[in-house]
Amino acid sequence: MENEYSLSKFLALCGAASRRHAVDMIRAGRVSIDGTEERNPAARVTGREKILCGGRLLTLPKTHHYIMLNKPRGYVCTSEDPHARKKALDLIRLPGNPRLFSAGRLDKDSEGMILFSDDGDFVHTLTHPGNGVRKTYEVSMDHPLSPADIRRMTEGIRSDHDLLRALRIEPITDRKYRFILGEGKNREIRRMAEAVGNEAVRLKRVAVGALKMGSLPCGVWKKLSPKERALALQMPEGED
């Protein structure tokens, strides 16, 4: 029996966009099937059709790429900023230059693990808030957090219509802490630190799910094995 996909999933599998962005592109009228514009992201396709996205013919790749990068400070994760001089994607070299998407982001001043893939479905699974994939960070503060600060951060802080919250905070040294986040909003740890009168002076992501960055050197990338990809979707040790 022939495989069927929703149109949005097909775009993601082809590396045309992340799953979420694919829905936006379809609804904007940028996709056609056999010469007819299709605005329904749930439309069913097999891949035998002539599917164009932005005028480009889409075909299912034979293989996908799954990459872990230890991002240095000073690099941005987006590929869409024309003014960015240092892009994390520029550190990755693959034959054929497949279009890679980041599974989440780190701001320019942060460092550590970023996962990239041309498998939009994998990226969607990692980043969708409903999946609650854990991210672990090692954070150096300007000065020690008090028990009250930690309590505020784990109970939740309102900021710009967002509820910022760490699932767990563990001290490593007097000014260095391990933060575990669920949803991972924009600059969440830095904003929480500011809310309690502190500053995150160094922030490094060290794990996604149960997948740890380990000793991967700064600025270096590697391909993920199927086992490592599965670990990224699992709960880290000690979480339930």
KEKE-3310 file (N, C-alpha, C; in steps of 0.2 Angstrom, whole numbers, plus 5000, padded with zeros to 4 digits):
npx = (5004:5003:5011:5004:5003:5000:4999:5006:5015:5022:5029:5037:5045:5052:5060:5057:5052:5050:5038:5028:5030:5028:5014:5010:5015:5007:4994:4996:4996:5007:5009:5007:4998:4999:4998:4987:4983:4985:4978:4975:4982:4980:4978:4979:4993:5004:5016:5019:5013:5014:5022:5023:5033:5034:5037:5047:5050:5046:5053:5053:5067:5080:5087:5089:5097:5104:5110:5121:5127:5140:5137:5146:5148:5143:5138:5123:5107:5097:5094:5089:5093:5099:5109:5117:5133:5139:5134:5127:5124:5133:5144:5142:5145:5139:5137:5130:5123:5111:5095:5094:5086:5084:5082:5074:5082:5097:5102:5112:5123:5123:5129:5133:5123:5115:5102:5101:5091:5086:5074:5059:5048:5054:5061:5049:5043:5053:5052:5039:5028:5019:5024:5034:5048:5063:5076:5092:5103:5118:5122:5130:5129:5128:5129:5126:5110:5097:5087:5074:5074:5076:5064:5055:5058:5055:5042:5036:5036:5029:5031:5030:5018:5021:5023:5036:5046:5056:5058:5066:5080:5097:5110:5127:5140:5144:5139:5135:5123:5112:5099:5084:5072:5056:5046:5053:5054:5058:5074:5072:5079:5087:5078:5072:5082:5085:5073:5074:5083:5096:5109:5112:5127:5134:5129:5125:5119:5117:5111:5098:5082:5086:5098:5115:5127:5140:5158:5159:5168:5169:5161:5161:5153:5143:5136:5120:5117:5104:5100:5104:5096:5084:5086:5085:5072:5068:5064:5076:5087:5081:5070:5052)
npy = (4994:5011:5024:5038:5055:5070:5086:5096:5089:5082:5092:5096:5084:5084:5094:5107:5116:5119:5109:5118:5130:5125:5124:5137:5142:5134:5139:5152:5151:5146:5134:5121:5107:5096:5107:5114:5126:5123:5125:5119:5112:5099:5091:5076:5067:5057:5059:5055:5065:5080:5092:5108:5120:5137:5138:5128:5111:5097:5083:5068:5065:5053:5050:5057:5071:5072:5082:5087:5102:5110:5125:5140:5155:5171:5167:5166:5157:5158:5157:5167:5180:5193:5202:5195:5191:5180:5164:5150:5139:5140:5134:5121:5108:5099:5087:5092:5102:5102:5109:5114:5114:5122:5114:5122:5137:5146:5161:5174:5176:5165:5148:5131:5115:5113:5106:5101:5098:5091:5085:5089:5085:5078:5090:5097:5088:5089:5103:5107:5114:5106:5094:5095:5093:5091:5103:5106:5116:5124:5137:5152:5164:5181:5184:5174:5164:5166:5156:5160:5166:5155:5148:5157:5156:5143:5142:5151:5166:5180:5188:5200:5195:5182:5166:5162:5149:5138:5120:5113:5118:5116:5118:5120:5126:5140:5150:5145:5135:5122:5122:5116:5116:5116:5120:5131:5146:5162:5168:5164:5160:5170:5181:5177:5178:5192:5196:5193:5202:5198:5192:5182:5177:5168:5156:5139:5127:5110:5098:5090:5083:5066:5066:5070:5083:5080:5078:5085:5096:5115:5123:5112:5099:5085:5070:5062:5047:5034:5029:5040:5050:5046:5047:5061:5063:5058:5058:5066:5058:5055:5063:5064)
npz = (5000:4996:5004:5012:5015:5025:5017:5023:5031:5021:5015:5026:5027:5015:5017:5014:5023:5041:5050:5056:5049:5037:5036:5037:5024:5015:5018:5013:5000:4993:4988:4976:4969:4956:4947:4952:4964:4982:4997:5009:5023:5027:5016:5007:5001:4990:4985:4973:4965:4956:4965:4970:4978:4981:4968:4967:4963:4973:4981:4989:5000:4999:5011:5027:5036:5052:5064:5077:5084:5093:5097:5096:5106:5100:5088:5077:5077:5067:5050:5042:5044:5036:5040:5049:5053:5058:5056:5064:5055:5045:5050:5047:5036:5022:5010:4995:5001:5009:5015:5031:5047:5062:5078:5089:5097:5101:5109:5103:5112:5119:5121:5116:5114:5099:5089:5072:5057:5041:5041:5043:5051:5062:5068:5071:5081:5091:5095:5097:5109:5116:5117:5126:5127:5136:5140:5145:5154:5158:5169:5173:5185:5189:5203:5218:5218:5228:5240:5239:5226:5218:5221:5216:5202:5199:5202:5194:5183:5178:5163:5150:5145:5145:5154:5163:5167:5176:5177:5185:5196:5200:5211:5206:5208:5219:5211:5199:5190:5186:5175:5171:5158:5151:5140:5134:5131:5122:5126:5140:5152:5154:5155:5167:5176:5176:5181:5195:5199:5195:5184:5170:5166:5158:5148:5144:5134:5137:5136:5127:5129:5134:5128:5128:5126:5129:5127:5115:5105:5106:5092:5084:5074:5073:5066:5071:5078:5075:5088:5096:5091:5096:5110:5111:5112:5123:5141:5152:5164:5180:5178:5176)
capx = (5000:5007:5011:5000:5005:4997:5003:5011:5020:5026:5034:5042:5049:5056:5065:5055:5050:5048:5031:5024:5031:5024:5007:5009:5016:5002:4989:4998:4995:5013:5010:5002:4998:4998:4996:4982:4985:4981:4978:4973:4988:4979:4977:4983:4997:5008:5023:5019:5010:5019:5020:5028:5032:5037:5040:5052:5048:5048:5053:5056:5074:5081:5090:5089:5103:5103:5116:5122:5132:5141:5137:5150:5146:5144:5134:5116:5104:5093:5098:5085:5095:5104:5114:5121:5140:5141:5128:5128:5123:5139:5149:5141:5146:5137:5137:5123:5120:5103:5092:5093:5082:5086:5076:5075:5087:5101:5103:5119:5127:5123:5133:5131:5120:5109:5101:5098:5089:5081:5068:5055:5044:5059:5061:5043:5042:5057:5050:5032:5027:5015:5028:5038:5055:5067:5082:5096:5108:5123:5121:5134:5125:5132:5129:5122:5103:5094:5082:5068:5075:5075:5057:5051:5059:5052:5035:5034:5037:5025:5035:5028:5012:5023:5024:5043:5047:5061:5056:5071:5086:5101:5117:5133:5144:5140:5136:5134:5117:5109:5092:5080:5066:5051:5044:5059:5053:5063:5078:5068:5083:5090:5073:5070:5087:5083:5067:5075:5089:5103:5111:5115:5133:5136:5123:5127:5114:5121:5107:5091:5080:5091:5104:5119:5132:5147:5164:5160:5172:5165:5162:5162:5147:5143:5130:5117:5114:5097:5099:5105:5090:5079:5087:5083:5065:5066:5065:5082:5088:5078:5063:5046)
capy = (5000:5017:5029:5044:5060:5077:5090:5100:5084:5081:5098:5095:5078:5086:5099:5113:5120:5115:5107:5123:5135:5122:5126:5144:5142:5131:5143:5158:5149:5145:5127:5118:5100:5095:5113:5118:5129:5120:5129:5115:5108:5092:5088:5070:5066:5052:5060:5054:5071:5086:5096:5114:5125:5143:5136:5122:5104:5094:5076:5065:5063:5045:5050:5064:5072:5074:5085:5091:5107:5114:5132:5145:5162:5175:5165:5166:5151:5159:5158:5172:5187:5195:5206:5191:5189:5173:5160:5143:5134:5141:5129:5114:5107:5093:5086:5094:5108:5102:5114:5112:5118:5121:5112:5127:5141:5149:5168:5175:5176:5158:5143:5124:5111:5114:5101:5103:5092:5093:5081:5094:5081:5078:5096:5099:5084:5092:5110:5108:5115:5101:5088:5096:5090:5095:5106:5106:5122:5126:5144:5155:5170:5187:5183:5168:5164:5165:5151:5164:5167:5149:5147:5161:5154:5137:5143:5154:5173:5183:5193:5201:5190:5175:5163:5160:5144:5132:5114:5112:5122:5113:5122:5116:5129:5145:5155:5141:5131:5118:5123:5111:5119:5112:5124:5135:5152:5166:5171:5162:5160:5177:5185:5176:5181:5199:5197:5193:5206:5195:5192:5176:5180:5163:5151:5134:5121:5104:5092:5090:5077:5062:5067:5075:5085:5077:5082:5088:5103:5121:5124:5106:5096:5078:5067:5059:5040:5033:5029:5047:5054:5043:5050:5068:5063:5055:5062:5065:5054:5059:5067:5059)
capz = (5000:4995:5009:5011:5020:5024:5013:5028:5033:5015:5014:5031:5025:5009:5019:5012:5029:5047:5050:5058:5044:5031:5037:5035:5017:5011:5018:5010:4993:4989:4986:4971:4967:4949:4944:4956:4971:4987:5003:5014:5025:5028:5010:5007:4995:4991:4983:4965:4962:4955:4971:4969:4984:4979:4962:4967:4963:4979:4980:4996:5000:5001:5017:5031:5040:5059:5066:5083:5084:5099:5095:5100:5107:5094:5082:5078:5074:5061:5043:5038:5046:5031:5043:5053:5050:5060:5057:5066:5050:5041:5053:5045:5029:5020:5002:4992:5005:5011:5019:5038:5051:5069:5083:5094:5096:5107:5107:5100:5117:5122:5118:5117:5109:5094:5084:5065:5053:5035:5043:5047:5056:5068:5071:5074:5087:5096:5096:5098:5116:5118:5118:5133:5127:5141:5138:5151:5153:5164:5169:5178:5187:5192:5210:5219:5218:5235:5240:5236:5219:5215:5222:5211:5195:5198:5203:5188:5183:5173:5159:5143:5143:5146:5160:5163:5173:5176:5180:5191:5196:5204:5211:5204:5213:5222:5206:5193:5191:5181:5174:5166:5155:5147:5134:5132:5128:5120:5132:5146:5158:5155:5158:5174:5180:5176:5185:5202:5200:5193:5177:5167:5162:5154:5147:5139:5134:5138:5134:5124:5131:5137:5124:5131:5122:5131:5126:5108:5106:5103:5085:5080:5074:5072:5064:5076:5076:5077:5095:5099:5089:5100:5116:5111:5113:5130:5147:5155:5170:5186:5176:5175)
cpx = (5004:5006:5008:5003:5000:5001:5008:5017:5025:5031:5039:5047:5054:5061:5063:5054:5050:5040:5026:5024:5028:5017:5005:5010:5010:4996:4990:4997:5001:5014:5005:5003:4995:4995:4990:4984:4981:4983:4976:4979:4987:4977:4981:4987:5001:5015:5024:5016:5016:5018:5026:5027:5037:5040:5045:5048:5050:5048:5056:5063:5075:5084:5089:5095:5100:5109:5116:5128:5133:5142:5142:5146:5147:5140:5127:5113:5100:5097:5094:5087:5100:5110:5119:5127:5142:5135:5130:5128:5130:5145:5148:5142:5144:5136:5130:5120:5113:5101:5091:5089:5084:5080:5077:5081:5091:5102:5111:5124:5127:5127:5130:5127:5114:5109:5098:5096:5086:5075:5063:5050:5048:5059:5055:5042:5046:5055:5043:5031:5023:5018:5033:5045:5059:5073:5086:5102:5112:5123:5125:5130:5130:5134:5125:5114:5101:5089:5075:5068:5073:5068:5053:5052:5056:5044:5032:5034:5033:5030:5032:5023:5015:5024:5031:5044:5052:5058:5060:5077:5091:5108:5122:5139:5140:5136:5134:5128:5115:5102:5090:5073:5062:5050:5050:5057:5059:5067:5075:5073:5085:5085:5071:5076:5086:5078:5068:5082:5096:5104:5114:5121:5136:5131:5125:5122:5119:5118:5100:5088:5085:5097:5109:5125:5139:5153:5165:5163:5168:5167:5162:5155:5148:5136:5127:5115:5107:5095:5100:5099:5084:5080:5085:5076:5063:5067:5072:5082:5085:5072:5058:5041)
cpy = (5006:5022:5035:5049:5066:5081:5094:5095:5082:5086:5097:5089:5080:5091:5106:5118:5116:5114:5114:5129:5132:5124:5133:5145:5140:5136:5150:5157:5148:5138:5125:5111:5099:5101:5117:5120:5125:5123:5125:5111:5101:5088:5082:5069:5060:5053:5059:5060:5075:5091:5102:5118:5131:5142:5131:5116:5100:5086:5073:5063:5056:5045:5057:5064:5075:5076:5088:5095:5109:5121:5137:5151:5166:5173:5165:5160:5152:5159:5163:5179:5189:5199:5202:5189:5182:5169:5153:5138:5134:5136:5122:5113:5100:5093:5088:5100:5108:5107:5112:5117:5117:5119:5116:5132:5143:5156:5168:5174:5170:5153:5136:5120:5114:5108:5103:5097:5095:5089:5086:5091:5080:5084:5098:5095:5087:5099:5111:5109:5109:5095:5089:5093:5094:5097:5108:5111:5122:5133:5147:5162:5175:5186:5177:5169:5163:5159:5154:5165:5161:5147:5151:5158:5147:5137:5147:5162:5175:5189:5194:5196:5183:5173:5160:5155:5139:5126:5112:5116:5118:5117:5117:5119:5135:5150:5151:5136:5127:5119:5118:5115:5114:5115:5127:5141:5157:5169:5169:5163:5167:5182:5184:5178:5188:5201:5197:5197:5203:5195:5185:5178:5175:5158:5146:5128:5115:5097:5094:5083:5073:5062:5072:5077:5082:5081:5084:5095:5109:5122:5118:5103:5089:5075:5062:5052:5039:5033:5036:5051:5052:5046:5057:5068:5060:5059:5061:5061:5058:5063:5061:5063)
cpz = (5000:5001:5007:5017:5020:5021:5017:5030:5027:5014:5019:5029:5019:5011:5016:5017:5035:5046:5051:5052:5038:5031:5034:5027:5013:5012:5015:5002:4989:4987:4981:4970:4960:4946:4947:4963:4976:4994:5009:5017:5026:5022:5009:5000:4996:4989:4975:4962:4960:4960:4970:4976:4982:4972:4961:4968:4969:4978:4987:4995:5002:5008:5020:5034:5047:5062:5073:5083:5091:5097:5099:5101:5101:5088:5083:5075:5068:5055:5039:5040:5041:5034:5047:5050:5052:5061:5059:5060:5045:5044:5051:5038:5027:5013:5000:4995:5006:5015:5026:5042:5058:5074:5089:5093:5102:5104:5105:5106:5121:5118:5119:5112:5105:5090:5077:5061:5046:5036:5047:5052:5063:5072:5074:5081:5093:5099:5098:5106:5119:5120:5124:5133:5131:5138:5145:5150:5159:5163:5175:5179:5189:5199:5212:5220:5225:5234:5237:5229:5215:5215:5217:5204:5194:5199:5197:5189:5177:5170:5152:5141:5143:5153:5160:5169:5171:5180:5186:5190:5202:5205:5209:5208:5216:5217:5200:5195:5185:5181:5169:5164:5151:5140:5131:5128:5126:5126:5139:5152:5159:5158:5165:5178:5181:5181:5193:5203:5199:5186:5175:5163:5157:5154:5142:5140:5133:5136:5131:5125:5135:5133:5126:5126:5123:5130:5119:5109:5103:5096:5081:5080:5072:5070:5070:5073:5078:5084:5098:5097:5094:5107:5117:5113:5120:5135:5150:5162:5176:5184:5175:5172)
residu = (MET:GLU:ASN:GLU:TYR:SER:LEU:SER:LYS:PHE:LEU:ALA:LEU:CYS:GLY:ALA:ALA:SER:ARG:ARG:HIS:ALA:VAL:ASP:MET:ILE:ARG:ALA:GLY:ARG:VAL:SER:ILE:ASP:GLY:THR:GLU:GLU:ARG:ASN:PRO:ALA:ALA:ARG:VAL:THR:GLY:ARG:GLU:LYS:ILE:LEU:CYS:GLY:GLY:ARG:LEU:LEU:THR:LEU:PRO:LYS:THR:HIS:HIS:TYR:ILE:MET:LEU:ASN:LYS:PRO:ARG:GLY:TYR:VAL:CYS:THR:SER:GLU:ASP:PRO:HIS:ALA:ARG:LYS:LYS:ALA:LEU:ASP:LEU:ILE:ARG:LEU:PRO:GLY:ASN:PRO:ARG:LEU:PHE:SER:ALA:GLY:ARG:LEU:ASP:LYS:ASP:SER:GLU:GLY:MET:ILE:LEU:PHE:SER:ASP:ASP:GLY:ASP:PHE:VAL:HIS:THR:LEU:THR:HIS:PRO:GLY:ASN:GLY:VAL:ARG:LYS:THR:TYR:GLU:VAL:SER:MET:ASP:HIS:PRO:LEU:SER:PRO:ALA:ASP:ILE:ARG:ARG:MET:THR:GLU:GLY:ILE:ARG:SER:ASP:HIS:ASP:LEU:LEU:ARG:ALA:LEU:ARG:ILE:GLU:PRO:ILE:THR:ASP:ARG:LYS:TYR:ARG:PHE:ILE:LEU:GLY:GLU:GLY:LYS:ASN:ARG:GLU:ILE:ARG:ARG:MET:ALA:GLU:ALA:VAL:GLY:ASN:GLU:ALA:VAL:ARG:LEU:LYS:ARG:VAL:ALA:VAL:GLY:ALA:LEU:LYS:MET:GLY:SER:LEU:PRO:CYS:GLY:VAL:TRP:LYS:LYS:LEU:SER:PRO:LYS:GLU:ARG:ALA:LEU:ALA:LEU:GLN:MET:PRO:GLU:GLY:GLU:ASP)
# end
